[in-house]
Amino acid sequence: MTAVVTDVHYRMALAVIRDLGEQNVRVVCCERAGQGAAVGFASRYCAEARALPSEGYADALYDLCRELYEAEGEKPALLPVGAATLAVLTEPENAQRFENVAGTLLPDRAALDTLNDKEAVAELARELHIPVPEAYTPETAEFPCVVKPRCGEKFGITASERYRICRDPAELAAARARFTALTGEEPLCQQYLPGDGLGCSVLAENGHVRRSICHRRVREYPVTGGPSSCCEAVEDEDLTAYAAALAARTGFSGLFMAEFKRDSEGKPRLLEVNPRVWGTYPLTRAAKAGFSREWFRLAWDRGNPDKSLPEDAAGAKTGKRMAFTASDLLAAAGYWKAGQKKRALGAVGAFFDPRTADGVWEWRDLRPALRYYGSLLKRGGR
């Protein structure tokens, strides 16, 4: 059995590669040429590494799947990690033709576009009675407020740069001008939420949730508002129900993470949905939630219905933590500088705590971490 895992320069791809490799799945890792030293290529579980040309990428990926199908007599399970590859595969002409050479579990394009659009997500959430932040116009904004594009990832805006917290009209005007220049459309202006960050991630098939895991954000980097540097698996029935409602209404197939934040009263409100493999995906591995194997199984069975695989019983173990050590230590410095010494010491303590899994470093598979941290040092030296 073979899986083709794409976009293996992303650190979250390692969790997919390792999960499947441990299940004796042959993992073919592929990446667009020119991405540099992809961490996934260094994994002991990478059976074959393929660099595909950026120009004609879809055709090259199709040819790779066809080659594997013809050689093995079984369609590989095609698992897209990056948003760009997912967008390519869900183009109508590609979605249909790839089914001839690979097993896939992909959302239809309408569902993907809906969940990628923050304004469309907010409208859908209101219909489903899922709490969302209050929306403002520039004239009605209350400060502080948050300004963000409808889909910053589509325009190549990094996660920490996809929003601005504005504390006065001048900052609001500057943020609106910035995002309008980057995207060509008016950004959203919403209520600022001061509480903890939360998430509920699901693997769904035709709107039915097959796996789910909730997490709370323990620390983030940058500390003023950025991606998680450490998160913890938790139980939350409300978040699970909200995510299931979104999957059911859109008929979604594949992976997504619904991001929430608590308001001043402690009530979670839906911020956005990331319909792809999300940044904290390695928590699913730390919590033994079984996402990667089930993702593979569902895609494999679609491509090889006469060789279907049994479903594993799996449930996320709450209380498990995952950290990206480099980001978390930088967060520690940021929290210390901000006067939040307890959170800073928590990040330092996590470095020595074997109960906190690292999202990249694993003793059984060291080379990806060495490559990853080496690339960080090189970037820091420039």
Secondary structure, DSSP 8 states (H G I E B T S, - for coil): -EEEE--TTSTTHHHHHHHHHHTT-EEEEEEETTS-S-GGGGSTTEEEEEEE-STTHHHHHHHHHHHHHHHHSS--EEE--SHHHHHHHTSHHHHHHHTTT-B-----HHHHHHHH-HHHHHHHHHHTT-----B--TTT--SSEEEE-S-GGGGT--GGGS-EEE-SHHHHHHHHHHHHHHHSS--EEEE---S-EEEEEEEEETTEEEEEEEEEEEEESSTTS-SEEEEEEE--HHHHHHHHHHHHHHT--EEEEEEEEE-TTS-EEEEEEE-SS-TTTHHHHHTT--HHHHHHHHHHHHH-GGG----------TT-EEE-HHHHHHHHHHHHHTT-HHHHHHHHHHHH-TTEEESS--GGG-HHHHHHHHHHHHHHT-
